């Protein structure tokens, strides 16, 4: 199974969740659930931290982080921070293909480490490996309904479908569309127009 | 200077942050900012996220900004150096503002950190961040509010370097 097979299962269940992704997974997710509630990050490792910032700031919204093993391992110190704030609306998905897929496919250290043990040690009360599509979907639904911070980790084969549409969003365009989407769905003003800021900053 | 002086200074800085509209603060303390970190933690109007490493704080604050928070990160200049990749590939790449309150270790008269002190302003300048050194307590409100407006309007990080004198510490 590849990451895409798992993501496909939850595309519909994710409803209006805010979804933060990284690496090759972004192209898959944007194709599976086209929405301005999708954000693709750039800094390797920070997908979970950006998602946590969103989840802490918007406790009434579901936030999903689509993490990979290379990014996860780069930001291990982010895990205790997330666990300490314990945002129940954050579902942290880890697709572990044991390689740096987006940069050619050399091995990560995930083959000799255990992401679930790491997350539990960092303070995540809910962290589990799932080994089948059925278990994945069940774990996702449970995390969603229980509203408890959860890491769901899955070993996957590298690779993705060949016919995925290319990502056409520029990063800044992605940001603005995401923020406008939040303004519309949260019914609040987020972006201050610069020229008017003296009236709106405080 | 005594502990009370540091507490008074910390209260003035937190009040200045709030007057500037800041409502979300990520911190990684250093000895000189102990009272300030405590004051942030105790303020019920601020969302406080204590960090394990500064770079993750840039990501957390970016997410909070997208959701409408006005964010600040409080760290030492060594922590700023830890954050440079995230500041480049998250803050600058996506044009996301953040007010950086950076304790200026190795500043004039600050013993023991001259190496980190000597690279701080050159690196801030190289990254294109507007930088203000806050030395006097009477300047707190003006500098913090001005820096926050600058960050918000330019959609870039802005640095305010905190010194011993403004923090009321020796």
Interface residues (C-beta under 8 A of the other chain):
Chain A: X20 X39 X41 X42 X43 X45 X46 X47 X48 X49 X50 X51 X52 X53 X54 X55 X56 X57 X58 X75 X77 X78 X80 X81 X84 X85 X171 X172 X174 X175 X178 X179 X182 X186 X188 X189 X190 X192 X194 X197 X198 X201 X202
Chain B: X19 X20 X21 X24 X47 X49 X50 X51 X52 X53 X55 X56 X57 X58 X59 X60 X61 X62 X63 X64 X65 X66 X67 X68 X69 X85 X86 X89 X90 X93 X94 X95 X96 X145 X148 X149 X152 X153 X154
